[in-house]
Amino acid sequence: MSVASASVVLDCEALSSWVGQDRRMMEKLALLRESDADLVVCANTIIEASHERTNQARLNWVLSQTRVEPVTEQAARAASFLLKQVGLHGHKYAIDATVAEAALRQQPPVAVLTSDADDLSRLCGHQVAFLAVQRTGLCRPLIEAPTHPRGWALARLTRSTRSTPCDGSCQTRR
């Protein structure tokens, strides 16, 4: 019997840190690759992470190393339902909802590399683990990975440190 690897969904800040080749993010990604983690990006995240200074060739290469999850009508309806369940709505939460929906669609164990664990944890509940991404690319565990027989791939990311919730300094300033 083979053991499935973990799925790790990247939000905008995680994707941007990878495209920008942040040293700490590159170290985390090397560890994830060593663990055979399946790196996933929601299609909407590409839009959010792209701007006039984005190195398009680098972004294209990074995306070639991930599985890009489409936002279909069914996915959009599921994301909308997630928002309604927790009393959120509007464009401020739309991309977070599609990232959460993509994460919930993955086979466990699942983690989300995110700069916005507060909203995403409301949307995903305890079904996924969250790893904080700061603008520097530093990732630190926010919420311990859920108990799962195949949680071995996430264990290496959370083994070395316990942490506290994000203090907000990792939020992208717009």
C-alpha positions as CSV (number, residue, x, y, z in Angstrom):
1,M,0.0,0.0,0.0
2,S,1.4,3.4,-0.9
3,V,1.2,6.4,1.3
4,A,-0.2,9.6,-0.3
5,S,1.7,12.8,0.2
6,A,0.3,16.0,1.7
7,S,-1.4,18.7,-0.4
8,V,-0.2,22.2,0.3
9,V,-2.3,25.0,-1.1
10,L,-0.5,28.4,-1.6
11,D,-2.2,31.7,-1.2
12,C,-1.1,34.9,-2.8
13,E,1.6,35.8,-0.4
14,A,3.1,32.3,-0.5
15,L,3.0,32.3,-4.3
16,S,4.5,35.8,-4.4
17,S,7.3,34.8,-2.0
18,W,8.1,31.8,-4.2
19,V,8.1,33.9,-7.4
20,G,10.4,36.4,-5.6
21,Q,12.7,33.6,-4.6
22,D,12.6,34.5,-0.9
23,R,15.3,32.5,0.8
24,R,13.1,31.3,3.7
25,M,10.3,30.3,1.4
26,M,12.7,28.4,-0.9
27,E,13.9,26.4,2.2
28,K,10.3,25.5,3.1
29,L,9.5,24.5,-0.5
30,A,12.6,22.4,-0.6
31,L,11.4,20.6,2.5
32,L,7.9,20.2,1.0
33,R,9.4,18.8,-2.2
34,E,11.6,16.4,-0.2
35,S,8.3,15.2,1.5
36,D,6.7,14.7,-2.0
37,A,4.0,17.3,-1.1
38,D,1.6,18.2,-3.8
39,L,1.8,21.9,-4.3
40,V,-1.5,23.5,-5.3
41,V,-2.5,27.0,-6.4
42,C,-6.1,28.2,-6.9
43,A,-6.5,29.8,-10.4
44,N,-7.7,33.1,-8.7
45,T,-4.5,33.3,-6.8
46,I,-2.5,33.8,-10.0
47,I,-4.6,36.9,-10.7
48,E,-4.1,38.2,-7.1
49,A,-0.3,37.6,-7.2
50,S,0.2,39.3,-10.6
51,H,1.1,42.9,-11.0
52,E,3.2,45.1,-13.2
53,R,6.5,44.1,-11.5
54,T,5.8,40.4,-11.6
55,N,8.5,38.4,-13.3
56,Q,6.2,36.6,-15.8
57,A,8.8,34.0,-16.8
58,R,9.5,33.2,-13.2
59,L,5.7,33.0,-12.4
60,N,5.2,30.7,-15.4
61,W,8.0,28.4,-14.1
62,V,6.6,28.4,-10.6
63,L,3.2,27.5,-11.9
64,S,4.7,24.7,-13.9
65,Q,5.8,23.2,-10.6
66,T,2.3,23.2,-9.1
67,R,-1.1,21.9,-9.8
68,V,-3.4,24.8,-10.7
69,E,-7.0,24.2,-9.5
70,P,-9.6,25.8,-11.8
71,V,-12.4,27.9,-10.4
72,T,-15.4,26.3,-12.1
73,E,-19.0,27.2,-11.6
74,Q,-19.3,24.3,-9.2
75,A,-16.2,25.5,-7.3
76,A,-17.6,29.1,-7.2
77,R,-20.9,27.9,-5.8
78,A,-19.1,25.9,-3.1
79,A,-17.0,28.9,-2.2
80,S,-20.1,31.0,-2.0
81,F,-21.7,28.5,0.3
82,L,-18.6,28.5,2.5
83,L,-18.9,32.3,2.8
84,K,-22.6,32.1,3.7
85,Q,-21.9,29.4,6.4
86,V,-19.6,31.8,8.3
87,G,-21.4,35.0,7.6
88,L,-18.9,36.6,5.2
89,H,-19.6,38.1,1.8
90,G,-18.2,40.4,-0.8
91,H,-15.1,40.9,-2.9
92,K,-12.9,41.2,0.2
93,Y,-13.4,37.5,0.9
94,A,-14.0,36.1,-2.6
95,I,-10.5,34.9,-3.4
96,D,-10.0,33.5,0.2
97,A,-13.2,31.5,-0.3
98,T,-12.0,30.0,-3.6
99,V,-8.6,29.2,-1.9
100,A,-10.5,27.5,1.0
101,E,-12.7,25.6,-1.4
102,A,-9.7,24.4,-3.3
103,A,-8.0,23.3,-0.1
104,L,-11.1,21.4,1.1
105,R,-11.3,19.6,-2.2
106,Q,-7.8,18.1,-1.7
107,Q,-7.2,14.7,-0.3
108,P,-6.0,14.9,3.4
109,P,-3.7,15.8,4.9
110,V,-3.9,19.4,3.6
111,A,-2.2,22.6,4.7
112,V,-2.5,26.1,3.4
113,L,0.5,28.4,3.2
114,T,-1.2,31.7,3.9
115,S,-0.8,35.3,5.1
116,D,-4.5,35.3,6.1
117,A,-5.0,32.4,8.5
118,D,-7.9,34.1,10.3
119,D,-10.3,34.2,7.4
120,L,-9.2,31.0,5.9
121,S,-9.5,29.1,9.2
122,R,-13.1,30.4,9.5
123,L,-13.8,29.1,6.0
124,C,-12.0,25.7,6.3
125,G,-12.5,24.9,10.0
126,H,-10.3,22.2,11.4
127,Q,-10.0,20.2,8.2
128,V,-6.7,21.8,7.1
129,A,-3.6,23.0,8.8
130,F,-2.3,26.5,8.4
131,L,1.3,27.6,7.9
132,A,1.8,31.4,8.2
133,V,3.7,33.2,5.4
134,Q,5.1,36.6,6.2
135,R,6.2,39.1,3.6
136,T,9.7,37.9,4.2
137,G,8.6,34.4,3.2
138,L,9.1,33.1,6.8
139,C,6.6,30.3,7.4
140,R,5.7,29.2,10.9
141,P,2.9,26.8,12.0
142,L,-0.3,28.5,13.2
143,I,-2.5,25.6,13.8
144,E,-1.3,22.1,14.4
145,A,-2.0,19.7,11.5
146,P,-5.2,17.6,12.0
147,T,-4.7,14.0,13.1
148,H,-4.5,11.9,10.0
149,P,-2.8,8.6,9.3
150,R,-1.0,10.2,6.3
151,G,0.0,13.4,8.1
152,W,3.7,12.5,7.9
153,A,4.4,15.0,5.2
154,L,3.2,17.9,7.3
155,A,4.8,16.7,10.5
156,R,8.3,17.9,9.3
157,L,7.0,21.4,8.8
158,T,5.5,21.6,12.3
159,R,8.0,19.5,14.2
160,S,10.6,22.1,15.0
161,T,8.5,25.0,16.4
162,R,5.3,25.9,18.1
163,S,4.0,29.3,17.3
164,T,1.4,31.9,18.1
165,P,-1.2,33.3,15.7
166,C,0.0,35.9,13.2
167,D,0.4,39.4,14.6
168,G,-0.8,41.0,11.3
169,S,2.7,42.1,10.3
170,C,2.6,39.5,7.4
171,Q,-0.4,41.1,5.8
172,T,0.2,42.6,2.3
173,R,0.0,46.4,2.5
174,R,-2.1,47.6,-0.5
